[in-house]
Amino acid sequence: MIPLSVPQLAGNEWKYVKDCLDTGWISSAGSYVSQFEQLVADYAGVKYGVACMNGTVGLHIAQILSGVTSEDHVIAPNITFIATLNAIKYTGASPILIDVDPQNWQMDLELLESFLQENVVFKEVEGKIYSFNKETNKRIKAIMPVHVLGNIGDMEQLQEIATSYHIDIIEDSTEALGSLYKGKHAGSFGKFGVFSFNGNKIISTGGGGVIVTNDEALAQKAKHLTTQAKVSTMEYLHDEVGYNYRLVNVLAAIGVAQMEQFPILLENKKRMDSYYRSELSGIGDIEFQMVLPCVEANCWLFTFKTKYMRLLLDYLNLNDIQSRPFWVPMNQLEMFEDDIYVTKSNNSLEIYNTSISIPSSAGITKAEMARVVQTIKTFYSRIYITKK
């Protein structure tokens, strides 16, 4: 079986984990946590990093520190992994789901701006101006752009919209380590950015995340909340409700080793993307995700559109090539079906119905990619012969 996306563990992972075991520093204390935090922050061009259990809890903490409450709305795209919406629900806030651009599959910013123009009224609260939804009378406190598959939309336009409507940007950059917009790294455009190091990402700590920000006070507060809000190194004193969201040292050790290899693994991903695009271009009805000229995507998970998605999905998996459909649109899930969904053409549903992800591991070999491509070509040759 050629796997969909698995980690490449070929560096100092064993060495650093052994160091944790030999010294006994396997839990939340230990030098690898701070090393990992700083490595990720430095790579993203952001001043501060705070390690946490995973990207989901990172998004939760970022919203708490942005002042999101149960009386608020948070804007998110309708195409995303469910973690984005779960994190919003953790705060008690109500999502506003925005349909995606049919070409690059990122949040449709024209649709977003039109919605805000038609549905927002400005109100002053404690000396600050906020946007409120006219219909629900809830404040729109934050927007969470998701860099879907490591691609990035027009971040300058998003920043302009957010500034005009007094909305905080919390970047769901969980898939986008290594992605750039006009030379600036994903996760560095908003109040917070959040990265994920789940097992299927380009680099992995098994499970882990890092919150990044340029605000020192917010970084310190994030560290405080993710470590049970403990205020004393000796006494068990806590000054507010905190969370056991910390990343343990032994996993951070893996993260440090993975960050050492990241530039090589990122180049592997880009070569994989280039190979697939070259070899599959013009095959059947395949359509690729569009990337803006000003964007350097990290090519995390190669996904394309075809009206034969279900048939191809079955065919690849039967031939031991692990492939997956795309995420179900959030408004199609029972727990979000009553939330506001802004759309004109329901691009999200069309993308879901036609998109398939194929093997994209950072360590995928040329021979494995060639086998994937040949199997896809064989499928289409049989499909079109059958049609004739």
C-alpha positions in Angstrom: 0.0 0.0 0.0 1.3 3.5 -0.9 0.1 5.6 2.1 -1.7 8.9 1.7 0.6 11.0 3.9 2.9 9.6 6.6 5.8 11.3 8.5 9.4 11.0 7.3 11.5 10.2 10.4 15.1 10.1 9.1 17.0 12.6 11.3 17.8 13.0 15.0 14.4 11.8 16.3 15.7 8.7 18.0 18.7 10.6 19.5 16.6 13.4 21.0 13.9 11.1 22.3 16.6 8.9 23.9 18.0 12.1 25.5 14.6 12.7 27.1 14.4 9.1 28.3 17.9 9.1 29.6 17.5 12.3 31.5 13.9 11.7 32.7 12.6 14.9 31.1 9.7 13.4 29.3 6.8 15.5 30.5 5.9 19.2 30.1 9.2 20.5 31.5 12.4 20.2 29.4 14.5 22.2 27.0 13.1 20.7 23.8 9.7 22.5 24.3 11.2 25.9 24.2 13.6 25.0 21.4 10.7 23.7 19.3 8.6 26.8 20.0 11.4 29.1 18.9 12.3 27.1 15.8 8.7 27.3 14.5 8.3 31.0 15.4 11.7 31.9 13.7 10.8 29.9 10.6 7.4 31.7 10.3 9.0 35.1 10.9 7.1 35.7 14.1 8.5 36.7 17.4 6.9 34.2 19.8 5.8 30.6 19.7 3.8 28.6 22.3 3.7 24.8 21.9 0.4 23.0 22.7 -1.2 19.5 22.3 -2.5 20.1 18.8 -3.7 22.7 16.3 -7.3 22.4 17.6 -6.5 23.6 21.1 -4.2 26.2 19.7 -7.2 27.7 17.8 -9.2 27.5 21.0 -6.7 29.4 23.0 -6.2 32.0 20.3 -9.9 32.7 20.3 -10.0 33.0 24.1 -7.1 35.5 24.0 -8.9 37.5 21.3 -11.9 37.9 23.6 -14.3 35.6 21.7 -17.3 34.7 23.9 -20.6 32.9 23.5 -22.2 36.2 22.5 -20.0 36.4 19.4 -19.7 35.2 15.8 -16.5 33.9 14.3 -16.2 33.7 10.5 -14.7 30.6 8.9 -14.7 29.0 5.4 -17.2 26.3 4.7 -14.4 24.0 3.4 -12.1 23.1 6.2 -11.2 20.2 8.4 -13.7 20.0 11.3 -11.1 21.2 13.9 -11.6 24.8 12.8 -15.3 24.7 13.6 -14.9 22.6 16.7 -12.5 25.2 18.2 -15.1 27.9 17.5 -17.8 25.9 19.3 -15.5 25.3 22.3 -15.8 29.1 23.0 -19.6 28.9 22.6 -19.4 31.3 19.7 -21.6 30.9 16.6 -19.8 30.4 13.2 -20.6 32.3 10.1 -19.6 30.0 7.2 -18.4 31.6 4.0 -18.4 29.6 0.7 -15.0 29.2 -1.0 -13.6 30.4 -4.3 -14.1 27.7 -7.0 -10.6 28.1 -8.3 -8.2 28.2 -5.2 -10.7 26.7 -2.7 -9.9 29.4 -0.1 -12.6 31.6 1.5 -14.4 33.7 -1.1 -13.4 37.2 -0.1 -15.7 39.0 -2.5 -18.6 37.0 -0.9 -17.3 37.8 2.6 -17.1 41.6 1.9 -20.6 41.6 0.3 -22.0 39.9 3.3 -20.4 42.3 5.7 -21.5 45.3 3.8 -25.1 44.1 3.8 -25.4 42.7 7.3 -23.1 44.6 9.6 -23.8 47.6 11.9 -21.0 49.3 13.9 -21.4 49.7 17.6 -19.2 51.2 20.3 -18.5 49.0 23.3 -16.3 50.3 26.1 -14.6 52.8 23.8 -14.0 50.4 20.9 -15.8 50.0 17.6 -17.0 46.5 16.7 -19.1 45.0 13.9 -22.4 43.4 14.9 -24.6 41.2 12.8 -27.9 43.1 12.3 -30.0 40.0 12.4 -28.6 38.2 15.4 -27.2 41.3 17.2 -24.0 39.3 17.9 -20.6 40.8 17.6 -18.4 39.5 14.8 -15.2 39.2 16.8 -12.8 37.2 14.7 -12.2 35.7 11.3 -10.3 32.4 10.8 -9.0 32.0 7.3 -7.9 28.5 6.7 -5.0 27.9 4.3 -6.6 24.9 2.7 -4.1 22.3 1.7 -1.2 24.7 2.3 -2.5 27.1 -0.3 -3.1 30.8 0.6 -5.7 33.3 -0.6 -5.4 37.1 -1.0 -4.2 38.0 2.5 -3.8 41.7 1.7 -7.5 41.9 0.8 -8.4 39.9 3.9 -6.4 42.2 6.1 -8.1 45.2 4.5 -11.6 43.7 5.2 -10.7 42.8 8.7 -9.4 46.3 9.5 -12.4 48.0 7.9 -14.8 45.9 10.0 -12.7 45.8 13.3 -12.4 42.0 13.2 -9.4 40.1 14.6 -7.6 37.7 12.2 -6.7 34.2 13.7 -5.0 32.2 11.0 -5.7 28.5 10.8 -2.3 27.8 9.4 -2.4 24.2 10.6 -1.7 22.9 7.0 0.6 25.7 5.9 4.0 25.6 7.5 6.4 26.6 4.7 3.7 28.5 2.6 4.3 32.1 1.7 2.2 35.0 0.4 4.3 37.7 -1.3 7.3 36.3 0.6 5.6 36.5 4.0 4.9 33.3 5.9 1.5 31.9 6.7 0.6 32.5 10.3 2.2 35.9 10.4 -0.7 38.1 9.1 -3.0 38.1 12.0 -3.2 38.5 15.8 -2.4 34.8 16.0 -1.4 32.0 13.7 -1.6 28.3 14.6 0.3 25.4 13.1 -0.4 21.6 13.4 2.1 18.8 13.7 -0.3 15.9 13.4 0.9 12.6 11.9 -0.2 13.5 8.3 1.5 16.9 8.1 4.8 17.6 6.3 6.6 17.3 9.7 5.1 15.7 12.8 5.4 15.4 16.5 2.7 12.6 16.5 0.3 15.2 17.8 1.2 18.8 18.5 0.7 22.4 17.6 2.3 25.8 18.0 0.6 29.1 18.5 2.5 32.1 17.0 2.1 35.8 17.7 4.2 39.0 17.6 2.6 40.2 20.9 4.7 39.2 23.9 1.9 39.7 26.4 -0.4 37.5 24.4 2.3 34.8 24.1 2.9 34.8 27.8 -0.8 34.6 28.4 -1.1 31.7 26.0 1.7 29.8 27.8 -0.1 30.6 31.1 -3.5 29.3 30.0 -2.1 26.1 28.3 -0.3 25.1 31.5 -3.3 25.2 33.9 -3.0 29.0 34.7 -0.5 28.1 37.5 1.1 31.2 39.1 3.6 29.6 41.5 6.4 27.2 40.9 6.0 25.9 44.4 2.4 26.2 45.5 -0.6 24.9 43.6 -2.0 28.4 43.0 -4.0 29.2 39.9 -5.5 32.6 39.0 -8.1 31.6 36.5 -9.6 28.6 34.7 -6.7 27.1 32.7 -6.2 24.2 30.3 -3.9 21.1 30.3 -3.0 21.9 26.7 0.8 21.8 26.9 3.1 19.8 24.6 5.3 17.3 26.4 9.1 17.4 26.1 9.5 14.0 24.4 7.1 15.1 21.6 8.8 18.4 21.3 12.1 16.6 20.9 10.7 14.9 17.8 9.6 18.3 16.6 13.1 19.7 17.0 14.5 16.9 14.9 11.7 17.3 12.3 12.3 21.1 12.0 16.0 20.3 11.3 14.8 18.3 8.2 12.0 20.6 7.2 13.7 22.5 4.3 14.5 19.2 2.7 11.0 17.7 3.2 9.4 20.9 1.9 11.5 20.6 -1.3 10.4 17.0 -1.6 6.7 18.2 -1.4 7.3 20.8 -4.1 8.9 18.2 -6.4 6.0 15.8 -5.8 3.5 18.6 -6.6 5.4 19.5 -9.8 5.6 15.8 -10.9 1.9 15.2 -10.4 0.8 18.4 -12.2 3.1 17.6 -15.1 2.1 13.9 -15.5 -1.6 14.3 -14.8 -2.2 17.5 -16.8 -4.6 16.8 -19.6 -5.5 13.4 -18.3 -9.3 12.8 -18.4 -11.2 15.7 -16.8 -8.7 16.3 -14.0 -8.6 19.9 -12.7 -6.0 21.2 -10.2 -6.3 23.6 -7.3 -5.3 27.0 -8.5 -2.4 28.8 -6.7 -2.1 32.6 -7.0 1.2 33.8 -8.7 2.2 35.6 -5.5 1.8 32.4 -3.4 4.4 29.7 -2.7 2.3 26.8 -1.4 3.9 24.1 0.7 2.1 21.4 -1.4 1.0 19.5 1.6 -1.6 17.1 0.2 -2.1 16.7 -3.5 -5.8 17.0 -4.3 -7.6 17.4 -7.6 -11.1 17.5 -9.1 -12.8 14.9 -11.3 -16.4 14.0 -11.9 -15.3 10.4 -11.5 -14.1 11.0 -8.0 -15.9 8.1 -6.4 -15.0 5.6 -9.1 -11.4 6.7 -9.0 -11.3 6.6 -5.2 -12.4 3.0 -5.2 -10.1 2.0 -8.0 -7.0 3.5 -6.4 -7.7 2.0 -3.0 -8.4 -1.4 -4.6 -5.0 -1.1 -6.2 -3.3 -0.4 -2.9 -2.9 3.3 -3.4 -4.4 5.0 -0.4 -6.6 7.9 -1.4 -9.3 9.9 0.3 -12.3 12.1 -0.6 -12.2 15.8 0.5 -13.7 17.1 3.7 -17.5 17.2 3.9 -18.5 20.9 3.9 -19.2 22.2 7.4 -22.8 23.2 6.7 -23.5 19.6 5.7 -22.7 18.3 9.1 -25.6 18.0 11.6 -24.0 20.1 14.4 -23.4 23.1 12.1 -26.4 22.9 9.7 -28.2 25.7 11.6 -25.3 28.1 11.5 -25.2 31.0 9.0 -23.9 29.8 5.6 -23.1 32.6 3.0 -23.1 31.3 -0.6 -24.3 32.0 -4.1 -23.3 28.9 -6.0 -22.4 26.4 -3.2 -18.9 25.9 -4.5 -18.1 23.9 -1.4 -20.4 21.1 -2.2 -19.2 20.9 -5.8 -15.6 20.7 -4.6 -16.4 18.1 -2.1 -18.3 16.0 -4.6 -15.4 16.0 -7.1 -12.2 16.2 -5.1 -9.8 13.4 -4.3 -6.5 13.4 -2.4 -3.7 11.0 -3.5 -0.4 9.8 -1.9 1.6 12.9 -0.9 4.1 11.8 1.8 7.2 13.9 2.2 9.2 10.7 1.6 7.3 9.4 -1.4 9.6 8.0 -4.0 9.7 8.6 -7.7 8.8 5.0 -8.3 5.7 5.3 -6.0 4.6 8.5 -7.7 5.0 6.9 -11.1 2.9 4.0 -10.0 0.2 6.3 -8.8 0.2 8.3 -12.0 0.1 5.1 -14.2 -2.8 3.7 -12.2 -4.7 6.9 -12.7 -4.0 6.9 -16.4 -5.1 3.3 -16.7 -8.3 4.2 -14.9 -9.1 7.1 -17.3 -8.2 5.0 -20.4 -10.8 2.4 -19.3 -13.4 5.0 -18.3 -13.2 6.7 -21.7 -13.1 3.4 -23.7 -16.2 2.4 -21.8 -17.9 5.7 -22.6 -17.2 5.2 -26.3 
